[in-house]
Amino acid sequence: MVNSCRECVPCLRGEEQYCLKGSTLTYGSIDADGTLTQGGYSTHVVVDDDFVVTVPEGLGLDEAAPLLCAGITTYSPLRRWGAGPGKKVAVVGLGGLGHMAVKIAHAMGAEVTVLSQSLKKMDDGLRLGADHYYATSDPATFEQLAGTFDVILNTVSAKLDLDTFLGLLAVGGTMVNVGAPAEPLSLNVFSLIMQGRVYAGSLIGGIRETQEMLDFCAEHRIGAEIEIIPAEKINEAYERVLASDVRYRFVIDTATLA
């Protein structure tokens, strides 16, 4: 039987995440039986085999779990906008998304720079594969790096001065948003048109690209930086996330959910 969400153009192109007909999300969505989906808090999931991926050998299930979120969210735009040898990529923020962006962009062969509010995670950034690390709280950063990058991947969900960050792009460069700030962002269109720059957004990835990402990560021995927690510590972990006290992803031991 043909799955209805494969009948629209995005799905036929392998971009199921942009389904135009509406789809069942893994968390906080109404399932076919009328129940609410529980995502990573589930003890089990029933899914059409067209939407199943294989975790390659060499990737532990615990370190692979966040790749299905942070891994594909960062891999997809880096691949689409050509991160690779000879390209300069900046990653804004070194958190749950940003740390994966650094690992993946480095493995793709790009020259990677982390742009973080402070230098407190600098050692981590360099260990994960960054070539350079700058503090955005220092105005000199924007003067020194003006017109530098081919791709800027913004992983933070905070309100940024887009014009300032767009000024870091080289001619024809692209800034891609994967972070989801609650407030609207605004920019001066001249930040784009005077240098032929692009401001874009990206979600996750389709099933084909997700499998490609997993294979890439296995080949390059890339996993998420994780801390495994039991179910009884979920609330504590949530508070730690709010306090930015996680490096860099929590993974729930599902054996403790029963």
Number of C-alpha atoms within 10 A of each C-alpha: 3 6 8 11 19 17 13 15 14 16 19 12 10 16 18 21 17 19 17 14 11 10 15 13 14 16 14 12 15 15 15 9 6 8 10 15 18 17 14 15 14 13 12 10 10 5 9 7 7 9 10 12 14 9 16 16 10 15 19 13 13 18 18 23 21 22 23 16 16 22 29 27 23 32 27 19 24 22 15 9 15 15 24 19 13 10 17 21 30 28 28 25 27 23 20 24 28 27 27 28 34 31 25 29 28 21 20 19 14 23 22 29 24 30 26 22 15 14 16 10 16 19 11 14 26 16 11 18 21 25 15 14 21 19 18 18 13 11 9 12 15 18 12 10 15 16 17 18 24 22 27 28 28 25 25 21 14 14 14 14 11 15 15 14 20 24 21 23 28 19 18 15 25 22 26 21 21 22 21 15 14 9 9 7 11 11 14 10 10 11 19 20 12 10 16 14 21 17 15 12 13 16 17 22 24 20 19 15 17 23 19 16 23 24 19 17 24 18 14 14 12 22 23 26 19 18 15 12 16 14 18 11 10 15 10 11 21 14 11 13 16 9 9 12 11 17 17 20 21 23 22 21 14 15 9 11 12 7
